[in-house]
Amino acid sequence: MFGQYFGRYLVENNKISQAELDKIMMDFENKPVKLGDIAVAEKLLTTKQADDINELQKKMDMRFGDIAIEKGYLLAEEVTYLLNMQGNPYIKFVQAVTDHNILTLEQIEVCLEEYKADNDLSDCDIDALKSGDIDRIIPIFVDTDIPYTGDCIGLAIRNIIRFINSSIVLKKSYKTKEYSFGNLAFQQMVGDQQFFVGFAAKGKELLHIAEPFAKENFTEMDEDAFDSVCEFINCTNGLYASKLSMEDIHIDMTPPFFVINQKLISDGDIYVLPILINGEQVDLLVAVNNPVRIN
């Protein structure tokens, strides 16, 4: 997931081309990570030290970590730490970039600092993105402390990753009282708390939800495609309703609907979370205890 965020930034800022990113992501999925690259990225070895060990491996039938310990470059516990990091998304991305000689490690570090500054991210935010842990990533883009709203959005995102696409990219959420759309699928939940949950897009982007969930190909946002998106919303809201019932909060789900080319209006806040799926934007909309009208 780190590669999706940082890679997109590199392309948008002309640091690499889209073709180079595609090549990186293909390697990212398929190649094992070299221990030397991890050690350099973690600043436990210099590039020269890693290169020295790689050269020695051509002459000695020894593992990288064993040579590093023998040379006094690393402690045994540091080698263990590095071995545990070999599945780290950031490290895998860095290796794919350097393997293709697209950027050096030094250039990657400079770009990462620029990415952090341009997006107003903290060191903790960057660490969360590097980890690939969606539960750590969600709070970067959504205020998860907002009662009910944060939990509802978080569950929806996790379900998108589970059932729709594991390589989504989140953008910063925002609040609005009016929202115009081309296509909208939504459901309301009523009871002890009132919820409005929907997915909207300007054009056919909701197909990126409809197709994987239905396991069918759709050419247009026709009734069948909308039904698939509505069923996904119903599935997600059903899980959330079950969670709330265990907290003694009872709600009923109304049937999901779809509408086109209209506007949502609310006296309260509608939370909008833009989500890139296959590079195209779908907005997740959530309003809690604020009636939403379709105009």
N, C-alpha and C positions, 0 to 999 in steps of 0.2 A: 504493500500500500504506500510506503514511503516513496517508491519510485514513481507512482502515479502523481503525487503532489509535487515533488521536487523536479521530476522530469518535465512535467507540464510547464513549470516555472522556467526551466532552462530553455525550452523551445520558445516560449512567449517572449523571452528576453534575448533571443538570438545567440544564446550560448552554444546550442547544438541545434541540429535540424530535426524535423519530425522523423525522417528516415533513420537518423542515428538513434533517436529514442526508440523507435520500433525494434532496431537491432539490439539495443541494450536490454529492452524488456523481454525479448526472446531468450537472450542468454540468462537474464535474471531468473527466468522460470526453470531453465534446464541445467545450468552449470553449477557444480559444487564450488564453494568459496575457498580460496587459498588462505592458509593460516597467516602467511606473511602479509597479505593485504590487510587482514584484520588487525594484526599487530601494529602496522604503520598507522592505520586509521584510528586506533586506540592510543596512539602515541607511546606505545611500549617499545617499539623499535624505530630506528630511522630507516629511510628508504635504502640507504647504503648497506645497513646491517642486514636487511631482508634480502637484498641482492646478493650479498656475500654468502648467506646461507643457501640461497637457491643455486649458486655456483658450486658450493660444496656438495650439494645433493647429487650433482652430476658425477661426482667422484666417490661419494660415500653412500652405502646402502643404509641410510638412517633417515628417520622422520624429521621433518622441519623442526618440530618442538624439541626433539632430543638434541639436535645440533645446537639450537639456540641456548639450551641449558648448558651443554658442554662448553660452548664459547663464552658463557657468562653473560649473555645478552638478556636472558630471561630466567626467572625463578620457576620452579616446578608448578607452584600455585598459579602463576601468571599463564603458563601454558594451559593448565586446566581451565582457567577462565576463558581463554581464547577459543579453546575447543568447544566450550559451551555456547559461544557466540556464533558459531558457523552457520546457524540458521537465521541470523539476524537480517531483516530486510535491508537495512541501510548498508551493511557490509556487502551483501550480495549485489546491491545496486552499484556500489563503488567499484567492486571488482569487475562488473560487466563494462563499466565506463572505461576503466583503465586497460582492460584486456583489448579493447578495440582502439586504444590510443586516441580516444576522443577528447578526454581531459586528463590532466595529471592529478594526483592526490592533492597537491597544493592548490590547483585551480578549483577543484571541487570544494575545498574548505573555504576559499574566498567566495565562491558562489553561494555556499550554504549560509555564510554570514550575511550576504546581501539579501538572500531569501528571507532570513529571519528578520532583518531590519525592515524590508519592504512590506512584510505582512504583519508587523508588530507582534512577533512571536517571542516568547521567553525561552530560556534554555530548557526549562521543563517541557514546554510545548514541543520543541525540537526532539527531545528525548522520547516523548510520547509517539511522535511520528516515526522516529527511527525504530521503535519497538514493534510497530505494526499491530499493537493491541487496540482494537476498536473502542473498548471501554475507556481507554486513556485518550483516544483521539477525539471522541465525540465532544467532550467539554471544551475543546479548543474552538469549536464552531457553534456550540449551543450552550446557553446558560442552563445547565442541568439542575440548578437549584430552584428554578421556578416551579412552584407546586403543580403537580400533575403534568404540566406541559412538558417539562424536561424529560420525565419518565416516558411519556407517550411518544415523544420524538425519538428518544433513544431506542425504544423497542422497535419502532418502525425501521430505523436505520439498520439495526441488527438483522431484522427479517429481510431487508433488501439484500444484505450481504449473504444471508443463508439461502435465499430462494431465487434471487434475481441476478445479481452480479457481485462478485467479491472484489471487483476492482473499481469501485465507485470513488469519486472525489467530492468531498463536501466543501461548500463555501460558507462564509460567515452568515449566520441567520440574522434576520432583521424583523422589525415589527411594522405593521401597517394597518390602516382601517379601511382601505379600499384596495382591491386587487382585480385587475382585468385579466382574462384568460381566453385562450382559443378553445382548449379542451379541459374539462374538469371531471374527475370521478371523486365522489365523496360519500361519507356516511356520518350520521349524527348519533350520538349516544346520550340517553336521557336517564335521569334518576337522581341519586344523591349529588352527582356532579353532571354538568352538561359539557359534551365534547363535540367539536366539529373537526373531522380529520379528512383530508383530501390530497390528491395528487393532481397537479395542473401543469400545462405546458402551452406554449404559443401555437405549436403545430402538432406534428405526428410523433413527438418525442415520447409520449406515453406508450408507444409500441415497444420501447425498451423494457417496460414492465410487463406488458400484456403477453409478449411472445414467450419469454422464458417461463413465466408462471403457467401459461396454458400449454407450453411445449408445442406451440403451433406457429406458423408463419402467417402474418397479416400484412396486407399491402396498404390498408387504410385504417383509420380509427373508426371502424364500423361498429355495429352493435356488439358483435362477438368480441372484438378487441376491448371495448369498454367493459363488457361483462367480466373479462379476465382481470382487468385492473380493479374493478369493484370487488371481485372475489378475493383478490389479494388484500385489499383494505379490510374486508370483512374478517379474513383470517387473522390479520394483525390486531385488529380491534378486539377480536374474540379473546386473544391471548391477554391483552391488556385488561379486559373486563374480568377475566378469571383472576388475574393478579389483584385487582382492586377488591374483588369479592372476598379474598383471603384477608383483606384488611378491614372487612365489614363495611365496605363501600359498595352499594348495589346500583348497577346501571343496566339499562336495556338498550340493545342495539336496534336502531331502525334500519329498514332496507337501504342499501346503497343505491345511489343514483348517478347519472352522468348528464352534463349539460355542456353546451358549446357557445362560444362567442358572447359571454356575458361578463358581469362584474360582481364580486363579493363586496358587501358593505357591512361594517360592524361598528357599533359605538365604542367597543373595547378593542383590544389588540388581537390581530391575527398574526401569528408567528409564521414566518416564511423561511424555509431552509432550502436553498438551491443545492441540487445534487446533480453532478455530471455522471451520466451513465453512457458508456461508449462515446464519451466526448460531447454528448448533447444534454442540455439542461432540462431537468424535471424539478418542479418545486413541490416540497412537502408543506402542506398548510395545516396548522393546528390552532384552534381557538378553544379556550376553556372558560366556561361560565360567562361567555359573551355571545349573545345571539348573533348569528350570521345570516344576512339576507342576500338573496340572489336577485340582481337587478338587470 
